[in-house]
Amino acid sequence: MEEIISNQNNKIKLLKKLALKKYRQENGKFVVENLATICDALKDGICFESLFVTSEFVRKNKEQFEHLERSGRDGQFFLIDEKINRYFSQLDNPAGIAAVYPIELAVLDKDCSVIYLNGVSDPGNLGTILRAALAFGFENIMVDEDCADLYNAKVVSAAKNAIFKLNIIADKAGEWLKKTKLPIYATSSHDGVGLNEFAAAENFALVLGSEGQGVADWIMKKASVKIKIAMSDKIESLNVAVAAGVLMYELYYAKE
């Protein structure tokens, strides 16, 4: 394992740059700073390009690190110190481990439904929605230009290993949604039909909007059905990630 002793090393400079969307896009790479996510990815045959660890991390996680060494033979390993880790880490409390992965181009499965995210700008909400989508069998995800960047550290942290397992496509200017032949179900906090009031098609596009703005007007006009979640009149709306989980759960089991 090669040791890096300076934050002026080119690999460390790149790690620092990958905190920014511009450089993630330029280099086609992103960083994961979570041991469980890295290990889960390896279980699915997804290996990092490079792995950076501190000696303290190795000492505290000896068994897991040995597993990474055995399973991640296609990747490069580098030993760093805590100062360097703090220099590039996107975490308030650096974990002592960081893995670099390529950003893979995804392709939608044309025989499956799509979760379409319209302006979901909060990274934590976006990551949570991705995790819920994987849990409930929705592997096709479309994100528009107003959504948070998929490879933002907070998105990756909330999504866990779902970031590797979903077909996630960016939709520029709503082109895909404007052309799709799938029925569009747009979510609304105030009006629409309840989930038990209509029969969902075998495949569809479920559109979720931001908490502040909701689904865009042009999408509402194009929607086949507007749907809402029945809830107490003591609250105006749900967090979008919570609403997404409820809707995906209900629509997933409606297909069973």
Rosetta blueprint (number, residue, H / E / L):
1 M L
2 E E
3 E E
4 I L
5 I L
6 S L
7 N L
8 Q L
9 N L
10 N H
11 K H
12 I H
13 K H
14 L H
15 L H
16 K H
17 K H
18 L L
19 A L
20 L L
21 K H
22 K H
23 Y H
24 R H
25 Q H
26 E H
27 N H
28 G L
29 K E
30 F E
31 V E
32 V E
33 E L
34 N L
35 L H
36 A H
37 T H
38 I H
39 C H
40 D H
41 A H
42 L H
43 K H
44 D L
45 G L
46 I L
47 C L
48 F L
49 E L
50 S E
51 L E
52 F E
53 V E
54 T E
55 S H
56 E H
57 F H
58 V H
59 R H
60 K H
61 N L
62 K H
63 E H
64 Q H
65 F H
66 E H
67 H H
68 L H
69 E H
70 R H
71 S H
72 G L
73 R L
74 D L
75 G L
76 Q E
77 F E
78 F E
79 L E
80 I E
81 D L
82 E H
83 K H
84 I H
85 N H
86 R H
87 Y H
88 F H
89 S L
90 Q L
91 L L
92 D L
93 N L
94 P L
95 A L
96 G L
97 I E
98 A E
99 A E
100 V E
101 Y E
102 P E
103 I L
104 E L
105 L L
106 A L
107 V L
108 L L
109 D L
110 K L
111 D L
112 C L
113 S L
114 V E
115 I E
116 Y E
117 L E
118 N E
119 G L
120 V L
121 S L
122 D L
123 P H
124 G H
125 N H
126 L H
127 G H
128 T H
129 I H
130 L H
131 R H
132 A H
133 A H
134 L H
135 A H
136 F L
137 G L
138 F L
139 E L
140 N E
141 I E
142 M E
143 V E
144 D E
145 E L
146 D L
147 C L
148 A L
149 D L
150 L L
151 Y L
152 N L
153 A H
154 K H
155 V H
156 V H
157 S H
158 A H
159 A H
160 K L
161 N L
162 A H
163 I H
164 F H
165 K H
166 L L
167 N E
168 I E
169 I E
170 A E
171 D E
172 K H
173 A H
174 G H
175 E H
176 W H
177 L H
178 K H
179 K H
180 T L
181 K L
182 L L
183 P L
184 I E
185 Y E
186 A E
187 T E
188 S L
189 S L
190 H L
191 D L
192 G L
193 V E
194 G E
195 L H
196 N H
197 E H
198 F L
199 A L
200 A L
201 A L
202 E L
203 N L
204 F L
205 A E
206 L E
207 V E
208 L E
209 G E
210 S E
211 E L
212 G L
213 Q L
214 G E
215 V L
216 A L
217 D H
218 W H
219 I H
220 M H
221 K H
222 K H
223 A L
224 S L
225 V E
226 K E
227 I E
228 K E
229 I L
230 A L
231 M L
232 S L
233 D L
234 K L
235 I L
236 E L
237 S L
238 L L
239 N L
240 V H
241 A H
242 V H
243 A H
244 A H
245 G H
246 V H
247 L H
248 M H
249 Y H
250 E H
251 L H
252 Y H
253 Y H
254 A H
255 K L
256 E L
